[in-house]
Amino acid sequence: MSDTHFVLRYTMAEPSRAPDFAEHFHVGWHEEFKLLSGEGTYRLDGKAGTVKAGETAVLPERIRHVHPMNTGSGPMVMEQHATVTDPAPGAIRETLGFFFSIFEWDAAGKIALDRLGLPRHPMKFALAGRVLGRAGGYDARLPKGAADVAAATVGRLAEMLGYEVIDPKWR
């Protein structure tokens, strides 16, 4: 991991019923998912795509997308490569810290997530938008301008009230 690039390798052991998180887009970075084994589907600009072992799904910046989901009969192993083209200080660390925290808290029953992997609590949802927006990540269900205003107001209020969406160990 650096200030401009990261690689994560992970396994989706079971076929996916729904995306791990909401359809989204990035301003200032793009992603590639290299499948090492298995097969999956993803969405890019509203269109379904397929990817199998040895192939790469390229998800450019500013295009709404959903990461690959396991649709095969066995485990899907992939590497996620992200390159930040307009790095904000700490953007990668904060983004990964957010996802590591919420998935860990979800597994421990410490946070309720919606079916798309975002906090159900309105203040934590707004704070998630603030954290991800600082790194150029946006939920595609909202226009970018509306997300920026919500992050600057409600997200900032959640921060001031002491809500957390990143465990200190991941900062």
C-alpha positions in Angstrom: 0.0 0.0 0.0 1.2 3.5 -0.8 -0.5 6.9 -1.0 -1.5 6.2 -4.6 -2.0 2.4 -4.9 -3.2 -0.7 -3.0 -3.7 -4.3 -3.7 -6.0 -6.6 -1.7 -6.3 -10.3 -2.3 -9.5 -11.9 -0.9 -11.7 -15.0 -1.3 -15.4 -15.1 -1.7 -16.0 -18.7 -0.5 -19.7 -18.9 -1.4 -21.7 -17.6 -4.3 -23.0 -14.0 -3.7 -26.6 -13.3 -3.2 -26.1 -9.5 -3.3 -23.2 -7.1 -3.8 -20.9 -6.5 -0.8 -21.6 -2.8 -1.1 -23.7 -0.4 -3.1 -23.2 0.6 -6.7 -20.8 3.5 -6.5 -18.3 5.5 -8.5 -14.9 7.2 -7.8 -13.6 10.6 -8.6 -9.8 10.5 -8.7 -9.2 6.7 -8.7 -9.9 3.6 -10.7 -10.0 -0.1 -9.8 -9.1 -3.4 -11.5 -10.2 -6.8 -10.2 -8.0 -9.7 -11.4 -9.6 -13.1 -10.9 -7.2 -15.8 -9.8 -9.9 -18.5 -9.6 -13.6 -18.9 -10.0 -16.0 -16.7 -11.9 -18.2 -13.7 -11.2 -20.4 -10.9 -12.5 -20.0 -7.2 -12.0 -21.8 -4.1 -13.2 -20.3 -1.2 -15.1 -22.5 1.8 -16.1 -25.6 -0.3 -15.5 -24.5 -3.2 -17.8 -23.7 -6.6 -16.5 -20.3 -8.1 -17.2 -18.7 -11.5 -16.5 -15.2 -12.3 -15.4 -13.4 -15.7 -14.9 -10.1 -16.9 -13.7 -7.3 -15.2 -15.6 -9.4 -12.2 -16.6 -9.5 -8.7 -15.2 -12.6 -6.4 -14.7 -11.5 -2.8 -15.3 -13.7 -0.2 -13.5 -12.7 3.3 -14.6 -13.1 6.4 -12.5 -16.4 8.4 -12.7 -18.3 5.3 -14.0 -20.8 3.8 -11.6 -20.0 0.1 -10.9 -20.5 -2.9 -8.6 -17.5 -5.0 -7.7 -17.4 -8.6 -8.9 -19.6 -11.1 -7.1 -19.0 -14.8 -6.9 -21.5 -16.6 -9.3 -19.5 -19.8 -9.7 -19.9 -23.1 -8.0 -16.8 -22.8 -5.9 -14.7 -20.1 -4.2 -13.7 -17.0 -6.2 -10.2 -15.5 -5.4 -9.4 -12.1 -6.7 -7.0 -9.2 -6.3 -8.3 -5.7 -6.2 -5.9 -3.1 -7.6 -6.8 0.5 -6.9 -4.8 3.5 -8.3 -5.5 6.9 -7.0 -4.9 9.6 -9.7 -5.8 12.6 -7.5 -4.6 11.5 -4.0 -6.0 13.2 -1.0 -3.7 12.7 2.0 -4.7 9.5 3.8 -7.4 8.6 1.3 -6.5 5.0 0.8 -5.8 4.3 4.5 -9.1 6.0 5.6 -11.1 4.1 2.9 -9.6 0.7 3.8 -10.0 1.5 7.5 -13.7 2.2 7.0 -14.3 -1.1 5.2 -12.2 -3.2 7.5 -14.0 -1.6 10.5 -17.5 -2.0 9.3 -17.0 -5.6 8.1 -15.3 -6.5 11.4 -18.1 -4.8 13.4 -20.8 -6.4 11.3 -19.3 -9.9 12.0 -19.2 -9.1 15.7 -22.8 -7.7 15.7 -21.6 -4.2 16.7 -23.1 -2.4 13.7 -26.2 -2.9 11.5 -25.5 -2.7 7.8 -28.0 -2.4 5.0 -28.2 -5.0 2.2 -25.6 -3.0 0.3 -23.0 -2.9 3.1 -23.5 0.6 4.4 -24.5 1.6 8.0 -28.2 1.6 8.7 -27.9 4.2 11.4 -28.5 7.6 9.7 -25.7 9.5 11.4 -23.2 6.7 10.7 -24.5 6.5 7.1 -23.8 10.3 6.7 -20.4 9.9 8.3 -19.6 7.0 6.0 -20.5 9.4 3.1 -18.1 12.0 4.5 -15.3 9.5 4.9 -15.7 7.9 1.5 -16.3 11.3 -0.2 -13.0 12.7 1.1 -11.3 9.8 -0.8 -13.5 10.4 -3.9 -15.9 7.5 -3.4 -19.6 8.1 -3.9 -22.8 6.0 -3.6 -24.3 6.0 -7.0 -27.9 6.3 -5.6 -27.2 10.0 -4.9 -26.0 12.7 -7.2 -22.4 13.8 -6.3 -23.5 17.3 -5.4 -26.1 16.1 -2.9 -23.6 13.6 -1.4 -21.1 16.4 -0.9 -23.7 18.6 0.8 -24.8 15.8 3.1 -21.2 14.9 3.9 -20.4 18.6 4.7 -23.4 19.0 6.9 -24.9 15.9 8.4 -21.6 13.9 8.1 -19.7 16.7 9.8 -22.4 16.9 12.6 -22.0 13.1 13.1 -18.3 13.6 13.4 -18.7 16.4 15.9 -21.1 14.3 18.0 -18.5 11.6 18.3 -19.9 8.9 15.9 -17.2 6.6 14.5 -17.1 4.5 11.4 -13.4 3.7 11.6 -11.9 1.7 14.4 -8.8 3.5 15.8 -6.7 0.5 15.1 -7.3 1.0 11.3 -6.4 4.7 11.3 
